[in-house]
Amino acid sequence: MTCAVAVLLLMAAPALGQESSPAPADSEIAPELPPADLPTMNEQSYTFELTSSFAGSLDGTPDEAPVFQMTVPTVDVDRARQIATQLGIEGEIAERGEGTYSAEGNGSVYFAPGLIQYVSLTAAPDGELPSDEEAVAYGKEWLRQAGLLPADLGDGVVRSRLEEPGRVVVVFKPVIPADLLSDLPSISVTMGPSGTIIDASVRWAALAEGDLYQLRPPDEAWDDVAGMRAYLQTTLPEDQFPQGSTITGTADYDRVSIAYTSSGVPGETQYLQPVFVYNGRITPQGSDASFPITAYVPALVNSQQPVG
């Protein structure tokens, strides 16, 4: 299938419905969900005028998938004091109102519903940065000692490295669902040489698998990629394609899969819901090289369909 893709526009999203918990398993109708959280502009602020095609196989693409409801944890003053002590912060717990607390000492820690933010005041030593494998192990062990290691923590990955000053950022996400695009829930740990922890941000949530939702046929969802209703992610050399450029050329996709992203407003009921991910390569006009490109579109038919 081949068609022209014009300037990237805002993602068309399902209507925002009643914020409610997923229906019981024997319900015939699933509740309407908030729209999936997908960006409306790529990181380099490109717009696109592409001729796009899909030549992959749709066999094996599921026609239904579960939605997960997130419950954001809160802490009381006693739990805040316990965590601060485990972090080596002996200062008094200050109540900031609306379920938020802070403490300072040999570092600082801030608590809010769904967030624990820690910053160390200990200077990182000189030396070499840990390898990726070592950094993940250091981050997990620090979470364990701090009493912040969730039972459903997945394998960590190194998101970024900075040589000056030496820093490594490790991000952990839940075991399930796999292929989680959003940073909620996640834990980010920044460390320096010798695995010294610099700061950490814990944005976790308890996940409850809810109803199965019908998914759109992937060839129908492809129409969104071809019709200016997809978020496109690609990284191009900025010396050839400065930020904010209009990119013309071709995009050839050959794979489609399911991933998850968050949906819902903080402070209200939030979910993880499936999206379609189309992978391929883009060949910009005027370039002899091709580059990876990914298109993301919502996968749910809508929430007023029978539960699978």
C-alpha positions in Angstrom: 0.0 0.0 0.0 1.4 3.4 -1.0 0.1 6.9 -0.4 1.4 10.4 0.1 1.9 11.8 3.6 1.8 15.5 4.0 2.7 17.8 6.9 2.6 16.1 10.3 -0.5 17.3 12.2 -1.8 16.7 15.7 -2.7 13.1 16.5 -6.4 12.4 16.2 -7.4 10.9 19.5 -10.5 9.2 20.9 -12.9 11.4 22.7 -12.3 11.8 26.4 -15.0 9.9 28.2 -16.1 9.2 31.8 -13.1 8.6 34.0 -13.9 5.2 35.6 -12.3 2.0 36.6 -12.3 -0.9 34.0 -15.6 -2.8 33.8 -15.8 -6.3 35.4 -14.6 -9.2 33.3 -18.1 -10.3 32.5 -19.2 -6.8 31.3 -20.4 -6.5 27.7 -19.2 -2.9 27.3 -15.8 -1.5 28.3 -15.5 2.0 29.7 -14.3 4.8 27.4 -10.7 5.6 28.0 -8.8 8.9 27.8 -6.7 9.3 24.6 -3.3 7.7 24.5 -0.4 9.9 25.5 1.6 10.4 22.3 3.7 13.4 21.3 2.4 15.8 18.7 5.9 16.8 17.4 9.1 14.9 17.0 12.2 15.9 18.9 13.8 17.8 16.0 10.6 19.7 15.2 10.4 18.3 11.7 7.3 18.4 9.5 7.1 15.7 6.8 6.0 15.5 3.2 6.6 11.8 2.5 5.5 9.1 0.1 5.0 6.2 2.5 4.4 2.5 1.9 3.9 -0.6 4.0 5.2 -4.0 2.7 5.3 -6.1 5.9 3.2 -8.9 7.1 0.1 -8.4 9.2 -0.1 -12.0 10.2 0.0 -12.5 13.9 -1.1 -9.0 14.8 -3.6 -9.4 17.7 -7.2 -8.3 17.5 -7.5 -7.6 21.2 -5.2 -6.6 24.1 -5.6 -5.8 27.8 -5.6 -2.3 29.3 -3.9 -1.8 32.6 -5.2 0.6 35.3 -2.5 2.4 37.3 -2.8 3.2 41.0 -0.3 5.9 42.0 1.2 5.3 45.5 1.2 7.8 48.3 3.3 8.0 51.5 2.4 9.2 54.9 4.8 11.0 57.3 6.0 7.7 58.9 6.8 6.1 55.5 8.5 9.3 54.4 10.7 9.3 57.5 11.5 5.6 57.0 12.6 6.2 53.4 14.6 9.3 54.3 16.5 7.4 57.0 17.3 4.6 54.6 18.7 7.2 52.3 20.9 8.6 55.1 18.9 11.8 55.4 18.4 12.5 59.1 16.7 15.9 58.8 13.1 16.5 60.0 10.3 15.6 57.7 8.6 18.8 56.6 4.9 18.5 55.6 4.2 20.6 52.5 0.5 19.9 52.3 -1.7 17.8 50.0 0.3 14.7 50.7 3.7 16.1 50.0 6.8 16.0 52.3 10.5 16.8 52.1 13.6 16.3 54.2 17.2 17.6 53.9 20.5 16.5 55.4 23.2 14.6 53.6 21.1 15.1 50.5 17.4 15.9 50.0 14.3 14.0 49.2 10.9 15.1 48.1 7.7 13.1 48.3 4.5 13.7 46.4 1.7 11.3 45.2 3.4 9.1 42.6 6.8 10.7 43.0 9.9 10.3 45.1 12.8 12.6 44.1 16.2 12.2 45.7 19.3 14.3 45.3 22.7 13.5 46.9 25.0 16.2 48.2 28.0 13.8 48.2 30.5 14.8 45.6 31.1 12.1 43.0 34.7 10.7 43.0 37.1 10.9 40.1 37.4 7.7 38.1 35.8 5.7 35.3 32.1 5.4 34.7 30.6 1.9 35.2 29.8 -0.2 32.2 26.2 -0.5 31.2 25.9 -3.8 33.0 27.5 -2.5 36.1 25.4 0.7 36.1 22.2 -1.3 36.0 23.4 -3.5 38.9 24.4 -0.5 40.9 21.1 1.2 40.3 19.1 -1.9 41.4 21.2 -2.4 44.5 20.7 1.2 45.5 17.0 0.9 45.1 17.0 -2.3 47.2 19.0 -0.7 50.0 16.7 2.4 50.0 13.6 0.2 50.3 12.4 1.5 46.9 12.7 -1.7 44.8 9.3 -2.7 43.4 8.5 -6.3 43.1 7.6 -6.0 39.4 10.7 -4.1 38.4 12.0 -5.0 34.9 15.5 -5.1 33.5 17.1 -1.7 33.6 18.7 0.0 30.5 21.2 2.8 30.2 19.4 5.7 28.6 22.3 8.1 28.3 26.0 8.7 29.1 27.9 12.0 29.6 31.6 11.9 29.7 32.1 15.4 31.2 31.1 15.4 34.0 30.9 11.6 34.1 27.3 10.6 34.4 25.2 7.5 33.5 21.4 7.5 33.6 19.7 4.1 34.1 16.0 3.7 33.6 13.9 0.9 35.0 10.3 0.0 33.9 7.8 -2.7 34.9 8.2 -6.3 33.7 4.7 -6.2 32.2 3.6 -4.7 29.9 6.6 -5.2 27.6 7.5 -2.4 25.2 6.3 0.5 27.5 6.8 3.8 25.6 5.9 6.2 28.4 8.0 7.2 31.4 5.1 6.4 33.8 5.7 4.2 35.6 9.5 4.3 35.6 12.5 4.9 37.9 15.5 6.9 36.7 18.8 6.7 38.6 21.7 9.0 37.7 25.2 7.9 38.8 28.8 9.0 38.5 32.2 7.2 38.6 32.3 4.1 40.8 28.5 3.9 40.7 28.1 6.9 43.1 24.4 7.8 43.1 23.8 11.4 42.1 20.0 11.6 42.0 17.0 9.4 41.5 13.4 9.9 40.4 10.8 7.2 41.3 7.6 7.6 39.3 6.0 4.2 40.0 2.4 2.9 40.0 0.7 -0.4 40.9 -0.7 -2.0 37.7 -3.9 -4.0 37.5 -4.6 -5.8 34.3 -8.2 -5.0 33.3 -10.5 -5.7 30.4 -9.5 -6.9 26.9 -10.2 -4.2 24.3 -10.8 -4.7 20.6 -8.0 -3.4 18.5 -8.4 -1.7 15.1 -7.3 -3.7 12.1 -3.7 -2.8 11.5 -4.3 -2.0 7.8 -7.0 0.5 9.0 -4.6 2.0 11.5 -2.1 2.3 8.7 -4.4 4.8 7.1 -3.5 7.1 10.0 0.1 6.8 9.2 -0.6 7.6 5.6 -3.1 10.4 6.5 -1.2 12.8 8.7 -2.5 11.4 12.0 0.7 9.6 13.3 3.5 10.6 15.5 6.8 10.1 13.6 10.0 9.4 15.3 13.3 9.6 13.4 16.7 11.1 13.9 18.4 12.8 11.0 21.9 14.4 10.7 21.3 18.1 11.6 24.0 19.4 9.4 21.9 18.2 6.5 18.4 18.6 8.0 18.4 21.5 10.6 15.7 21.5 13.3 12.4 22.6 12.1 13.0 21.5 8.5 10.3 20.1 6.2 11.4 16.6 5.3 10.5 15.2 1.9 11.3 11.8 0.5 10.0 8.3 1.0 9.3 6.1 4.1 9.1 2.4 3.7 7.6 0.5 6.6 7.9 -3.3 7.0 7.0 -4.2 10.6 4.0 -3.5 12.9 3.8 -4.4 16.6 2.0 -3.4 19.8 3.4 -1.2 22.5 1.9 0.6 25.5 1.7 4.2 26.6 0.0 6.0 29.4 -3.4 7.8 29.2 -5.3 9.9 31.6 -4.8 13.1 33.6 -2.6 13.0 36.7 -4.8 13.1 39.8 -7.5 11.2 38.0 -7.7 7.5 36.9 -4.8 6.7 34.6 -4.2 3.7 32.3 -1.7 2.0 30.1 -3.2 1.3 26.7 -1.9 -0.3 23.5 -0.8 1.6 20.4 0.4 0.3 17.0 4.0 0.8 16.2 5.1 0.8 12.5 8.8 0.5 11.9 10.7 1.1 8.7 13.3 3.4 7.1 13.1 6.9 5.7 15.1 8.1 2.7 15.1 11.9 2.7 15.1 13.7 -0.6 18.6 14.7 -1.5 20.2 12.0 0.7 21.8 8.8 -0.4 21.4 7.3 3.1 18.3 5.9 4.8 17.5 6.1 8.5 15.2 4.3 10.9 11.7 5.7 11.3 8.9 4.7 13.6 5.2 5.8 13.4 2.9 5.5 16.4 -1.0 5.5 16.2 -3.7 4.5 18.8 -4.7 0.9 18.6 -8.1 0.8 20.3 -11.2 0.8 18.2 -12.9 2.9 20.9 -14.2 2.2 24.3 -17.8 1.6 23.4 -17.1 -1.8 21.7 -17.8 -5.2 23.3 -15.0 -6.4 25.5 -13.0 -9.2 23.9 
